[in-house]
């Protein structure tokens, strides 16, 4: 999902190899900085919320596939159009 957003805003993407490594951590840190989150490279509840909500259109928004599974209530009460400019 981070690569989807990166592509949308013209940021470089990383190879998707299903492994957590330095490139993945750096991409998560970029994502966190992009949204003003704590930049630690860890996908905790807050970063997880933002990944699900602002990532792939299939998952984001009030009607998205994972909306009811957001790990915290921070975003559960809000609706934001998920297209990133």
Secondary structure, DSSP 4 states (H G I P E B T S, - for coil): -HHHHHHHTT-------S---HHHHHHHHHHHHHTT---SS---HHHHHHHHHHS-TTT-STTSTTGGG-SSSTTTT--------
